[in-house]
Amino acid sequence: MLNQFSITAAITVVLLGICVMLNARSTTNLGRYSSLTLLLVLIGSLPVWGSFVFIVIGSFKSKGGDYWAAAPWIVVIATIKYLSQTIVAAAITAAVYFLVPGEPKRKLTVATLTSMALLGGIAWRANVQRVDDKHASRVSAKEGDAVKAFVVSAPELQGLVTPPVESWVIRNMNRDGLPVRYAVAVKSEAASNGVTVIVDVDRSAGEPKFIWVCTAKFDLYDWERKDPCRSSY
């Protein structure tokens, strides 16, 4: 996986470097602005085309149908998480180029350094988030049985689902590499009723303490920004 990331990063640097070189060697305004525009488009749309490059590189190792079934989600997730950030980076790069006084070469140098710093910061933050998510996944895998047992045995569940029940963890919300909230689905084995229970985790005392919050009132696709305990907005 690291090799796949490294090759994608190297291709990204090469493409951006070509745009910078073309701009530096241009002798007309048309050539300079054309190469600058291409550079800004590549920076702004980096999550889209970068994830496509990532997928193609990975396909040389994973040729199964499961890989290509999951591959489109890499593009979707990368676009949702990072496109707005890279568009801002492109806008700042353009502003620096046009606002910095001096010759085109000086403008290009300052703008290029600015874009490298911005993209480096985005990449660093993304890597930190990836490490945190991996650690949170390991923690949630260990806590999964405990949080399910808590929900199934909670008195709040009485009357909501007809026993016997089966349960499984749908999602977990992470903060600083640790799960702070779980969504646990509980379904009756004998009837068709079921609920999704929101459980918070208190780690102030060291050991995790599970707290029943509510039963979710809507689909959890946006639960980090909306309160799942509220039925309408």
Rosetta constraint file for C-alpha pairs under 8 A:
AtomPair CA 1 CA 5 HARMONIC 6.33 0.50
AtomPair CA 2 CA 6 HARMONIC 6.06 0.50
AtomPair CA 3 CA 7 HARMONIC 6.11 0.50
AtomPair CA 4 CA 8 HARMONIC 6.27 0.50
AtomPair CA 4 CA 54 HARMONIC 6.62 0.50
AtomPair CA 4 CA 57 HARMONIC 6.43 0.50
AtomPair CA 4 CA 58 HARMONIC 6.41 0.50
AtomPair CA 5 CA 9 HARMONIC 6.11 0.50
AtomPair CA 5 CA 54 HARMONIC 7.03 0.50
AtomPair CA 6 CA 10 HARMONIC 6.10 0.50
AtomPair CA 7 CA 11 HARMONIC 6.19 0.50
AtomPair CA 7 CA 57 HARMONIC 7.88 0.50
AtomPair CA 8 CA 12 HARMONIC 6.19 0.50
AtomPair CA 8 CA 50 HARMONIC 6.90 0.50
AtomPair CA 8 CA 53 HARMONIC 6.33 0.50
AtomPair CA 8 CA 54 HARMONIC 5.71 0.50
AtomPair CA 8 CA 57 HARMONIC 7.74 0.50
AtomPair CA 9 CA 13 HARMONIC 6.23 0.50
AtomPair CA 10 CA 14 HARMONIC 6.21 0.50
AtomPair CA 11 CA 15 HARMONIC 6.19 0.50
AtomPair CA 12 CA 16 HARMONIC 6.21 0.50
AtomPair CA 12 CA 50 HARMONIC 7.24 0.50
AtomPair CA 13 CA 17 HARMONIC 5.84 0.50
AtomPair CA 14 CA 18 HARMONIC 6.15 0.50
AtomPair CA 15 CA 19 HARMONIC 6.54 0.50
AtomPair CA 16 CA 20 HARMONIC 6.34 0.50
AtomPair CA 16 CA 39 HARMONIC 6.22 0.50
AtomPair CA 16 CA 42 HARMONIC 7.28 0.50
AtomPair CA 16 CA 43 HARMONIC 7.91 0.50
AtomPair CA 17 CA 21 HARMONIC 6.08 0.50
AtomPair CA 18 CA 22 HARMONIC 6.08 0.50
AtomPair CA 19 CA 23 HARMONIC 6.21 0.50
AtomPair CA 19 CA 35 HARMONIC 5.59 0.50
AtomPair CA 19 CA 36 HARMONIC 7.04 0.50
AtomPair CA 19 CA 38 HARMONIC 6.79 0.50
AtomPair CA 19 CA 39 HARMONIC 5.51 0.50
AtomPair CA 20 CA 24 HARMONIC 6.14 0.50
AtomPair CA 20 CA 35 HARMONIC 7.31 0.50
AtomPair CA 20 CA 36 HARMONIC 7.53 0.50
AtomPair CA 20 CA 39 HARMONIC 7.22 0.50
AtomPair CA 20 CA 108 HARMONIC 7.58 0.50
AtomPair CA 20 CA 112 HARMONIC 7.56 0.50
AtomPair CA 21 CA 25 HARMONIC 6.18 0.50
AtomPair CA 22 CA 26 HARMONIC 6.08 0.50
AtomPair CA 22 CA 31 HARMONIC 7.93 0.50
AtomPair CA 22 CA 32 HARMONIC 7.61 0.50
AtomPair CA 22 CA 35 HARMONIC 6.14 0.50
AtomPair CA 23 CA 31 HARMONIC 6.81 0.50
AtomPair CA 23 CA 32 HARMONIC 4.79 0.50
AtomPair CA 23 CA 33 HARMONIC 7.64 0.50
AtomPair CA 23 CA 35 HARMONIC 5.25 0.50
AtomPair CA 23 CA 36 HARMONIC 6.41 0.50
AtomPair CA 23 CA 108 HARMONIC 7.84 0.50
AtomPair CA 24 CA 32 HARMONIC 7.46 0.50
AtomPair CA 24 CA 104 HARMONIC 7.97 0.50
AtomPair CA 24 CA 105 HARMONIC 6.33 0.50
AtomPair CA 24 CA 108 HARMONIC 7.44 0.50
AtomPair CA 26 CA 31 HARMONIC 5.24 0.50
AtomPair CA 26 CA 32 HARMONIC 5.46 0.50
AtomPair CA 27 CA 31 HARMONIC 6.89 0.50
AtomPair CA 27 CA 32 HARMONIC 7.38 0.50
AtomPair CA 28 CA 32 HARMONIC 6.32 0.50
AtomPair CA 29 CA 33 HARMONIC 5.96 0.50
AtomPair CA 30 CA 34 HARMONIC 5.92 0.50
AtomPair CA 31 CA 35 HARMONIC 6.19 0.50
AtomPair CA 32 CA 36 HARMONIC 6.04 0.50
AtomPair CA 33 CA 37 HARMONIC 5.95 0.50
AtomPair CA 34 CA 38 HARMONIC 6.30 0.50
AtomPair CA 35 CA 39 HARMONIC 6.14 0.50
AtomPair CA 36 CA 40 HARMONIC 6.19 0.50
AtomPair CA 37 CA 41 HARMONIC 6.13 0.50
AtomPair CA 38 CA 42 HARMONIC 6.16 0.50
AtomPair CA 39 CA 43 HARMONIC 6.24 0.50
AtomPair CA 40 CA 44 HARMONIC 5.98 0.50
AtomPair CA 40 CA 90 HARMONIC 5.23 0.50
AtomPair CA 40 CA 91 HARMONIC 7.73 0.50
AtomPair CA 40 CA 93 HARMONIC 7.55 0.50
AtomPair CA 40 CA 94 HARMONIC 7.17 0.50
AtomPair CA 41 CA 45 HARMONIC 5.97 0.50
AtomPair CA 41 CA 90 HARMONIC 7.46 0.50
AtomPair CA 42 CA 46 HARMONIC 5.64 0.50
AtomPair CA 43 CA 86 HARMONIC 6.14 0.50
AtomPair CA 43 CA 87 HARMONIC 7.17 0.50
AtomPair CA 43 CA 89 HARMONIC 7.25 0.50
AtomPair CA 43 CA 90 HARMONIC 5.63 0.50
AtomPair CA 44 CA 83 HARMONIC 6.99 0.50
AtomPair CA 44 CA 86 HARMONIC 4.72 0.50
AtomPair CA 44 CA 87 HARMONIC 4.14 0.50
AtomPair CA 44 CA 88 HARMONIC 7.42 0.50
AtomPair CA 44 CA 89 HARMONIC 6.93 0.50
AtomPair CA 44 CA 90 HARMONIC 5.20 0.50
AtomPair CA 45 CA 49 HARMONIC 6.57 0.50
AtomPair CA 45 CA 83 HARMONIC 6.58 0.50
AtomPair CA 45 CA 86 HARMONIC 6.88 0.50
AtomPair CA 45 CA 87 HARMONIC 7.04 0.50
AtomPair CA 46 CA 50 HARMONIC 5.25 0.50
AtomPair CA 46 CA 51 HARMONIC 7.93 0.50
AtomPair CA 46 CA 83 HARMONIC 7.39 0.50
AtomPair CA 46 CA 86 HARMONIC 6.80 0.50
AtomPair CA 47 CA 51 HARMONIC 5.80 0.50
AtomPair CA 47 CA 75 HARMONIC 7.40 0.50
AtomPair CA 47 CA 78 HARMONIC 5.49 0.50
AtomPair CA 47 CA 79 HARMONIC 5.45 0.50
AtomPair CA 47 CA 82 HARMONIC 6.21 0.50
AtomPair CA 47 CA 83 HARMONIC 5.80 0.50
AtomPair CA 47 CA 86 HARMONIC 7.62 0.50
AtomPair CA 48 CA 52 HARMONIC 6.58 0.50
AtomPair CA 48 CA 75 HARMONIC 6.02 0.50
AtomPair CA 48 CA 78 HARMONIC 6.98 0.50
AtomPair CA 48 CA 79 HARMONIC 5.84 0.50
AtomPair CA 48 CA 83 HARMONIC 7.60 0.50
AtomPair CA 49 CA 53 HARMONIC 6.30 0.50
AtomPair CA 50 CA 54 HARMONIC 6.17 0.50
AtomPair CA 51 CA 55 HARMONIC 6.11 0.50
AtomPair CA 51 CA 74 HARMONIC 6.53 0.50
AtomPair CA 51 CA 75 HARMONIC 5.40 0.50
AtomPair CA 51 CA 78 HARMONIC 6.85 0.50
AtomPair CA 52 CA 56 HARMONIC 6.25 0.50
AtomPair CA 52 CA 75 HARMONIC 6.74 0.50
AtomPair CA 53 CA 57 HARMONIC 6.20 0.50
AtomPair CA 54 CA 58 HARMONIC 6.22 0.50
AtomPair CA 55 CA 59 HARMONIC 6.16 0.50
AtomPair CA 55 CA 71 HARMONIC 6.41 0.50
AtomPair CA 55 CA 74 HARMONIC 7.81 0.50
AtomPair CA 56 CA 60 HARMONIC 7.13 0.50
AtomPair CA 57 CA 61 HARMONIC 7.83 0.50
AtomPair CA 58 CA 62 HARMONIC 6.18 0.50
AtomPair CA 59 CA 63 HARMONIC 5.55 0.50
AtomPair CA 59 CA 67 HARMONIC 7.63 0.50
AtomPair CA 62 CA 67 HARMONIC 6.34 0.50
AtomPair CA 63 CA 67 HARMONIC 6.74 0.50
AtomPair CA 63 CA 68 HARMONIC 7.81 0.50
AtomPair CA 64 CA 68 HARMONIC 7.08 0.50
AtomPair CA 65 CA 69 HARMONIC 6.14 0.50
AtomPair CA 66 CA 70 HARMONIC 6.27 0.50
AtomPair CA 67 CA 71 HARMONIC 5.91 0.50
AtomPair CA 68 CA 72 HARMONIC 7.30 0.50
AtomPair CA 70 CA 74 HARMONIC 7.20 0.50
AtomPair CA 71 CA 75 HARMONIC 7.22 0.50
AtomPair CA 72 CA 76 HARMONIC 6.44 0.50
AtomPair CA 73 CA 77 HARMONIC 5.88 0.50
AtomPair CA 74 CA 78 HARMONIC 5.99 0.50
AtomPair CA 75 CA 79 HARMONIC 5.99 0.50
AtomPair CA 76 CA 80 HARMONIC 6.15 0.50
AtomPair CA 77 CA 81 HARMONIC 6.03 0.50
AtomPair CA 78 CA 82 HARMONIC 5.77 0.50
AtomPair CA 78 CA 83 HARMONIC 7.24 0.50
AtomPair CA 79 CA 83 HARMONIC 4.92 0.50
AtomPair CA 80 CA 84 HARMONIC 7.81 0.50
AtomPair CA 82 CA 86 HARMONIC 6.36 0.50
AtomPair CA 83 CA 87 HARMONIC 6.12 0.50
AtomPair CA 84 CA 88 HARMONIC 6.31 0.50
AtomPair CA 85 CA 89 HARMONIC 6.26 0.50
AtomPair CA 85 CA 122 HARMONIC 7.50 0.50
AtomPair CA 86 CA 90 HARMONIC 6.12 0.50
AtomPair CA 86 CA 119 HARMONIC 7.34 0.50
AtomPair CA 87 CA 91 HARMONIC 6.21 0.50
AtomPair CA 88 CA 92 HARMONIC 6.13 0.50
AtomPair CA 89 CA 93 HARMONIC 6.12 0.50
AtomPair CA 89 CA 115 HARMONIC 6.48 0.50
AtomPair CA 89 CA 118 HARMONIC 6.05 0.50
AtomPair CA 89 CA 119 HARMONIC 7.18 0.50
AtomPair CA 90 CA 94 HARMONIC 6.19 0.50
AtomPair CA 90 CA 115 HARMONIC 7.22 0.50
AtomPair CA 91 CA 95 HARMONIC 6.19 0.50
AtomPair CA 92 CA 96 HARMONIC 6.12 0.50
AtomPair CA 92 CA 115 HARMONIC 7.89 0.50
AtomPair CA 93 CA 97 HARMONIC 6.25 0.50
AtomPair CA 93 CA 111 HARMONIC 5.26 0.50
AtomPair CA 93 CA 112 HARMONIC 7.34 0.50
AtomPair CA 93 CA 114 HARMONIC 6.24 0.50
AtomPair CA 93 CA 115 HARMONIC 5.64 0.50
AtomPair CA 94 CA 98 HARMONIC 6.36 0.50
AtomPair CA 94 CA 111 HARMONIC 7.20 0.50
AtomPair CA 95 CA 99 HARMONIC 5.87 0.50
AtomPair CA 96 CA 100 HARMONIC 5.71 0.50
AtomPair CA 96 CA 107 HARMONIC 7.52 0.50
AtomPair CA 96 CA 110 HARMONIC 7.23 0.50
AtomPair CA 96 CA 111 HARMONIC 5.51 0.50
AtomPair CA 96 CA 114 HARMONIC 7.75 0.50
AtomPair CA 97 CA 107 HARMONIC 5.05 0.50
AtomPair CA 97 CA 108 HARMONIC 6.22 0.50
AtomPair CA 97 CA 110 HARMONIC 7.13 0.50
AtomPair CA 97 CA 111 HARMONIC 5.14 0.50
AtomPair CA 98 CA 107 HARMONIC 7.30 0.50
AtomPair CA 100 CA 107 HARMONIC 5.78 0.50
AtomPair CA 100 CA 110 HARMONIC 7.72 0.50
AtomPair CA 101 CA 107 HARMONIC 6.97 0.50
AtomPair CA 102 CA 106 HARMONIC 6.19 0.50
AtomPair CA 102 CA 107 HARMONIC 6.60 0.50
AtomPair CA 103 CA 107 HARMONIC 6.38 0.50
AtomPair CA 104 CA 108 HARMONIC 6.02 0.50
AtomPair CA 105 CA 109 HARMONIC 6.18 0.50
AtomPair CA 106 CA 110 HARMONIC 6.29 0.50
AtomPair CA 107 CA 111 HARMONIC 6.09 0.50
AtomPair CA 108 CA 112 HARMONIC 5.87 0.50
AtomPair CA 109 CA 113 HARMONIC 6.21 0.50
AtomPair CA 110 CA 114 HARMONIC 6.13 0.50
AtomPair CA 111 CA 115 HARMONIC 6.18 0.50
AtomPair CA 112 CA 116 HARMONIC 6.16 0.50
AtomPair CA 113 CA 117 HARMONIC 6.18 0.50
AtomPair CA 114 CA 118 HARMONIC 6.21 0.50
AtomPair CA 115 CA 119 HARMONIC 6.01 0.50
AtomPair CA 116 CA 120 HARMONIC 5.81 0.50
AtomPair CA 117 CA 121 HARMONIC 6.12 0.50
AtomPair CA 118 CA 122 HARMONIC 6.33 0.50
AtomPair CA 119 CA 123 HARMONIC 6.08 0.50
AtomPair CA 120 CA 124 HARMONIC 6.02 0.50
AtomPair CA 121 CA 125 HARMONIC 6.13 0.50
AtomPair CA 122 CA 126 HARMONIC 6.10 0.50
AtomPair CA 123 CA 127 HARMONIC 6.15 0.50
AtomPair CA 124 CA 128 HARMONIC 6.25 0.50
AtomPair CA 125 CA 129 HARMONIC 6.16 0.50
AtomPair CA 126 CA 130 HARMONIC 6.12 0.50
AtomPair CA 127 CA 131 HARMONIC 6.23 0.50
AtomPair CA 128 CA 132 HARMONIC 6.17 0.50
AtomPair CA 129 CA 133 HARMONIC 6.01 0.50
AtomPair CA 129 CA 177 HARMONIC 7.99 0.50
AtomPair CA 130 CA 134 HARMONIC 6.23 0.50
AtomPair CA 131 CA 135 HARMONIC 6.30 0.50
AtomPair CA 131 CA 177 HARMONIC 7.60 0.50
AtomPair CA 132 CA 136 HARMONIC 6.06 0.50
AtomPair CA 132 CA 176 HARMONIC 6.36 0.50
AtomPair CA 132 CA 177 HARMONIC 3.94 0.50
AtomPair CA 132 CA 178 HARMONIC 7.44 0.50
AtomPair CA 133 CA 137 HARMONIC 6.03 0.50
AtomPair CA 133 CA 174 HARMONIC 7.23 0.50
AtomPair CA 133 CA 177 HARMONIC 5.88 0.50
AtomPair CA 133 CA 178 HARMONIC 7.99 0.50
AtomPair CA 134 CA 138 HARMONIC 6.44 0.50
AtomPair CA 134 CA 177 HARMONIC 7.74 0.50
AtomPair CA 135 CA 139 HARMONIC 6.34 0.50
AtomPair CA 135 CA 177 HARMONIC 5.69 0.50
AtomPair CA 135 CA 178 HARMONIC 7.07 0.50
AtomPair CA 136 CA 140 HARMONIC 6.01 0.50
AtomPair CA 136 CA 174 HARMONIC 6.53 0.50
AtomPair CA 136 CA 177 HARMONIC 4.93 0.50
AtomPair CA 136 CA 178 HARMONIC 4.66 0.50
AtomPair CA 136 CA 179 HARMONIC 5.76 0.50
AtomPair CA 137 CA 141 HARMONIC 6.07 0.50
AtomPair CA 138 CA 142 HARMONIC 6.51 0.50
AtomPair CA 139 CA 143 HARMONIC 6.21 0.50
AtomPair CA 139 CA 178 HARMONIC 6.88 0.50
AtomPair CA 139 CA 179 HARMONIC 7.31 0.50
AtomPair CA 140 CA 144 HARMONIC 5.62 0.50
AtomPair CA 140 CA 172 HARMONIC 7.48 0.50
AtomPair CA 140 CA 179 HARMONIC 6.51 0.50
AtomPair CA 143 CA 147 HARMONIC 6.16 0.50
AtomPair CA 144 CA 148 HARMONIC 6.22 0.50
AtomPair CA 144 CA 169 HARMONIC 6.66 0.50
AtomPair CA 145 CA 149 HARMONIC 6.09 0.50
AtomPair CA 146 CA 150 HARMONIC 6.16 0.50
AtomPair CA 147 CA 151 HARMONIC 6.32 0.50
AtomPair CA 147 CA 182 HARMONIC 7.98 0.50
AtomPair CA 147 CA 199 HARMONIC 7.92 0.50
AtomPair CA 147 CA 210 HARMONIC 6.92 0.50
AtomPair CA 148 CA 152 HARMONIC 6.17 0.50
AtomPair CA 148 CA 167 HARMONIC 6.31 0.50
AtomPair CA 148 CA 168 HARMONIC 6.58 0.50
AtomPair CA 148 CA 169 HARMONIC 7.12 0.50
AtomPair CA 148 CA 184 HARMONIC 6.82 0.50
AtomPair CA 149 CA 153 HARMONIC 6.08 0.50
AtomPair CA 150 CA 154 HARMONIC 5.96 0.50
AtomPair CA 150 CA 210 HARMONIC 7.25 0.50
AtomPair CA 151 CA 157 HARMONIC 7.23 0.50
AtomPair CA 151 CA 184 HARMONIC 7.62 0.50
AtomPair CA 151 CA 197 HARMONIC 7.47 0.50
AtomPair CA 151 CA 212 HARMONIC 7.55 0.50
AtomPair CA 152 CA 157 HARMONIC 6.90 0.50
AtomPair CA 152 CA 165 HARMONIC 7.71 0.50
AtomPair CA 152 CA 167 HARMONIC 7.53 0.50
AtomPair CA 152 CA 186 HARMONIC 7.69 0.50
AtomPair CA 153 CA 157 HARMONIC 7.56 0.50
AtomPair CA 154 CA 158 HARMONIC 7.65 0.50
AtomPair CA 156 CA 160 HARMONIC 8.00 0.50
AtomPair CA 157 CA 161 HARMONIC 6.76 0.50
AtomPair CA 160 CA 193 HARMONIC 7.92 0.50
AtomPair CA 160 CA 194 HARMONIC 7.35 0.50
AtomPair CA 160 CA 195 HARMONIC 7.33 0.50
AtomPair CA 161 CA 165 HARMONIC 7.32 0.50
AtomPair CA 161 CA 186 HARMONIC 7.47 0.50
AtomPair CA 161 CA 187 HARMONIC 6.66 0.50
AtomPair CA 161 CA 188 HARMONIC 5.83 0.50
AtomPair CA 161 CA 193 HARMONIC 5.89 0.50
AtomPair CA 161 CA 194 HARMONIC 5.59 0.50
AtomPair CA 161 CA 195 HARMONIC 7.21 0.50
AtomPair CA 162 CA 188 HARMONIC 5.37 0.50
AtomPair CA 162 CA 189 HARMONIC 7.93 0.50
AtomPair CA 162 CA 190 HARMONIC 7.17 0.50
AtomPair CA 162 CA 191 HARMONIC 6.53 0.50
AtomPair CA 162 CA 193 HARMONIC 7.07 0.50
AtomPair CA 163 CA 188 HARMONIC 5.82 0.50
AtomPair CA 163 CA 189 HARMONIC 7.05 0.50
AtomPair CA 163 CA 190 HARMONIC 7.16 0.50
AtomPair CA 164 CA 188 HARMONIC 5.95 0.50
AtomPair CA 164 CA 189 HARMONIC 5.72 0.50
AtomPair CA 164 CA 190 HARMONIC 6.80 0.50
AtomPair CA 165 CA 186 HARMONIC 6.53 0.50
AtomPair CA 165 CA 187 HARMONIC 5.46 0.50
AtomPair CA 165 CA 188 HARMONIC 4.33 0.50
AtomPair CA 165 CA 189 HARMONIC 5.25 0.50
AtomPair CA 165 CA 190 HARMONIC 7.88 0.50
AtomPair CA 166 CA 186 HARMONIC 5.80 0.50
AtomPair CA 166 CA 187 HARMONIC 5.46 0.50
AtomPair CA 166 CA 188 HARMONIC 6.34 0.50
AtomPair CA 166 CA 189 HARMONIC 6.45 0.50
AtomPair CA 167 CA 184 HARMONIC 6.75 0.50
AtomPair CA 167 CA 185 HARMONIC 5.46 0.50
AtomPair CA 167 CA 186 HARMONIC 4.40 0.50
AtomPair CA 167 CA 187 HARMONIC 6.32 0.50
AtomPair CA 168 CA 184 HARMONIC 5.68 0.50
AtomPair CA 168 CA 185 HARMONIC 5.47 0.50
AtomPair CA 168 CA 186 HARMONIC 6.85 0.50
AtomPair CA 169 CA 182 HARMONIC 7.01 0.50
AtomPair CA 169 CA 183 HARMONIC 5.96 0.50
AtomPair CA 169 CA 184 HARMONIC 4.40 0.50
AtomPair CA 169 CA 185 HARMONIC 6.21 0.50
AtomPair CA 170 CA 182 HARMONIC 7.64 0.50
AtomPair CA 170 CA 183 HARMONIC 5.50 0.50
AtomPair CA 170 CA 184 HARMONIC 5.61 0.50
AtomPair CA 170 CA 185 HARMONIC 6.38 0.50
AtomPair CA 171 CA 182 HARMONIC 5.91 0.50
AtomPair CA 171 CA 183 HARMONIC 5.25 0.50
AtomPair CA 171 CA 184 HARMONIC 7.38 0.50
AtomPair CA 172 CA 179 HARMONIC 6.00 0.50
AtomPair CA 172 CA 180 HARMONIC 7.38 0.50
AtomPair CA 172 CA 181 HARMONIC 5.54 0.50
AtomPair CA 172 CA 182 HARMONIC 4.36 0.50
AtomPair CA 172 CA 183 HARMONIC 6.17 0.50
AtomPair CA 173 CA 179 HARMONIC 5.53 0.50
AtomPair CA 173 CA 180 HARMONIC 5.81 0.50
AtomPair CA 173 CA 181 HARMONIC 5.00 0.50
AtomPair CA 173 CA 182 HARMONIC 6.37 0.50
AtomPair CA 173 CA 224 HARMONIC 7.47 0.50
AtomPair CA 174 CA 178 HARMONIC 5.29 0.50
AtomPair CA 174 CA 179 HARMONIC 4.22 0.50
AtomPair CA 174 CA 180 HARMONIC 5.55 0.50
AtomPair CA 174 CA 181 HARMONIC 7.11 0.50
AtomPair CA 175 CA 179 HARMONIC 6.30 0.50
AtomPair CA 175 CA 180 HARMONIC 6.38 0.50
AtomPair CA 179 CA 201 HARMONIC 7.32 0.50
AtomPair CA 180 CA 200 HARMONIC 5.85 0.50
AtomPair CA 180 CA 201 HARMONIC 4.99 0.50
AtomPair CA 180 CA 202 HARMONIC 7.34 0.50
AtomPair CA 181 CA 198 HARMONIC 7.07 0.50
AtomPair CA 181 CA 199 HARMONIC 5.60 0.50
AtomPair CA 181 CA 200 HARMONIC 4.34 0.50
AtomPair CA 181 CA 201 HARMONIC 5.82 0.50
AtomPair CA 182 CA 198 HARMONIC 5.85 0.50
AtomPair CA 182 CA 199 HARMONIC 5.07 0.50
AtomPair CA 182 CA 200 HARMONIC 6.34 0.50
AtomPair CA 182 CA 201 HARMONIC 7.88 0.50
AtomPair CA 183 CA 196 HARMONIC 6.41 0.50
AtomPair CA 183 CA 197 HARMONIC 5.63 0.50
AtomPair CA 183 CA 198 HARMONIC 4.75 0.50
AtomPair CA 183 CA 199 HARMONIC 6.31 0.50
AtomPair CA 184 CA 196 HARMONIC 5.51 0.50
AtomPair CA 184 CA 197 HARMONIC 5.10 0.50
AtomPair CA 184 CA 198 HARMONIC 6.52 0.50
AtomPair CA 184 CA 199 HARMONIC 7.55 0.50
AtomPair CA 185 CA 194 HARMONIC 7.37 0.50
AtomPair CA 185 CA 195 HARMONIC 5.94 0.50
AtomPair CA 185 CA 196 HARMONIC 4.35 0.50
AtomPair CA 185 CA 197 HARMONIC 6.25 0.50
AtomPair CA 186 CA 194 HARMONIC 5.47 0.50
AtomPair CA 186 CA 195 HARMONIC 5.44 0.50
AtomPair CA 186 CA 196 HARMONIC 6.15 0.50
AtomPair CA 186 CA 197 HARMONIC 7.49 0.50
AtomPair CA 187 CA 192 HARMONIC 7.33 0.50
AtomPair CA 187 CA 193 HARMONIC 6.19 0.50
AtomPair CA 187 CA 194 HARMONIC 4.12 0.50
AtomPair CA 187 CA 195 HARMONIC 6.59 0.50
AtomPair CA 188 CA 192 HARMONIC 6.23 0.50
AtomPair CA 188 CA 193 HARMONIC 5.91 0.50
AtomPair CA 188 CA 194 HARMONIC 6.04 0.50
AtomPair CA 195 CA 215 HARMONIC 6.51 0.50
AtomPair CA 195 CA 216 HARMONIC 7.49 0.50
AtomPair CA 196 CA 215 HARMONIC 5.48 0.50
AtomPair CA 196 CA 216 HARMONIC 5.49 0.50
AtomPair CA 197 CA 212 HARMONIC 7.53 0.50
AtomPair CA 197 CA 213 HARMONIC 7.53 0.50
AtomPair CA 197 CA 214 HARMONIC 5.94 0.50
AtomPair CA 197 CA 215 HARMONIC 4.40 0.50
AtomPair CA 197 CA 216 HARMONIC 6.02 0.50
AtomPair CA 198 CA 212 HARMONIC 6.50 0.50
AtomPair CA 198 CA 213 HARMONIC 5.44 0.50
AtomPair CA 198 CA 214 HARMONIC 5.42 0.50
AtomPair CA 198 CA 215 HARMONIC 5.86 0.50
AtomPair CA 198 CA 216 HARMONIC 6.38 0.50
AtomPair CA 198 CA 228 HARMONIC 7.87 0.50
AtomPair CA 199 CA 210 HARMONIC 6.37 0.50
AtomPair CA 199 CA 211 HARMONIC 5.47 0.50
AtomPair CA 199 CA 212 HARMONIC 4.84 0.50
AtomPair CA 199 CA 213 HARMONIC 5.45 0.50
AtomPair CA 199 CA 214 HARMONIC 7.46 0.50
AtomPair CA 200 CA 210 HARMONIC 5.85 0.50
AtomPair CA 200 CA 211 HARMONIC 5.10 0.50
AtomPair CA 200 CA 212 HARMONIC 6.63 0.50
AtomPair CA 200 CA 213 HARMONIC 6.57 0.50
AtomPair CA 201 CA 208 HARMONIC 6.04 0.50
AtomPair CA 201 CA 209 HARMONIC 5.57 0.50
AtomPair CA 201 CA 210 HARMONIC 4.84 0.50
AtomPair CA 201 CA 211 HARMONIC 6.24 0.50
AtomPair CA 202 CA 208 HARMONIC 5.67 0.50
AtomPair CA 202 CA 209 HARMONIC 4.97 0.50
AtomPair CA 202 CA 210 HARMONIC 6.43 0.50
AtomPair CA 202 CA 211 HARMONIC 7.44 0.50
AtomPair CA 203 CA 207 HARMONIC 5.85 0.50
AtomPair CA 203 CA 208 HARMONIC 4.77 0.50
AtomPair CA 203 CA 209 HARMONIC 6.39 0.50
AtomPair CA 204 CA 208 HARMONIC 7.96 0.50
AtomPair CA 213 CA 229 HARMONIC 7.91 0.50
AtomPair CA 214 CA 229 HARMONIC 5.88 0.50
AtomPair CA 215 CA 228 HARMONIC 7.94 0.50
AtomPair CA 215 CA 229 HARMONIC 6.46 0.50
AtomPair CA 216 CA 220 HARMONIC 7.85 0.50
AtomPair CA 216 CA 228 HARMONIC 5.08 0.50
AtomPair CA 216 CA 229 HARMONIC 5.26 0.50
AtomPair CA 216 CA 230 HARMONIC 7.77 0.50
AtomPair CA 217 CA 228 HARMONIC 5.84 0.50
AtomPair CA 217 CA 229 HARMONIC 5.68 0.50
AtomPair CA 217 CA 230 HARMONIC 6.11 0.50
AtomPair CA 217 CA 231 HARMONIC 4.95 0.50
AtomPair CA 218 CA 228 HARMONIC 6.37 0.50
AtomPair CA 218 CA 231 HARMONIC 6.68 0.50
AtomPair CA 220 CA 228 HARMONIC 6.94 0.50
AtomPair CA 222 CA 226 HARMONIC 6.17 0.50
AtomPair CA 223 CA 227 HARMONIC 6.21 0.50
AtomPair CA 223 CA 228 HARMONIC 5.82 0.50
